[in-house]
Amino acid sequence: MEIVEIKQHMKKYKITYAQLAEETGLNLTTIKRIFSGHIKNPHLETMRAIEQALGFVKQPERPALSLTESERELLETFRTLSPYLQGLAVETVRGFAGNAGSDGLHKKA
């Protein structure tokens, strides 16, 4: 979708750049620079986030996961963490996984 069409949609539905920034998680300055033309070729991911926030693109449906009780509890606990702690947890788990042997417990030789 073209920037002009997105601008028209935002005007029609009285959506501000600040609201769009909040909905997409993008920086307000980035949003303003895209719509003012200072950023000529925004990243595809950025434009998808904008289009998705405005309802032009539906989120792809994910198949339902079957979780064990332990996995469900772990996920619920993970979601209570701050983004910073979530990042640390993910890196820690990846570190363990990278050093695990085929049995998942012992270090690789």
Protein Blocks (a to p, Z undefined) as FASTA:
>chain_A
ZZklmmmmmmmnopafklmmmmnopafklmmmmmnopambgcfklmmmmmmmnopaccdd
dddddddfklmmmmmmmmmpcfklmmmmmmmmmmmmmmpcfkomaccZZ
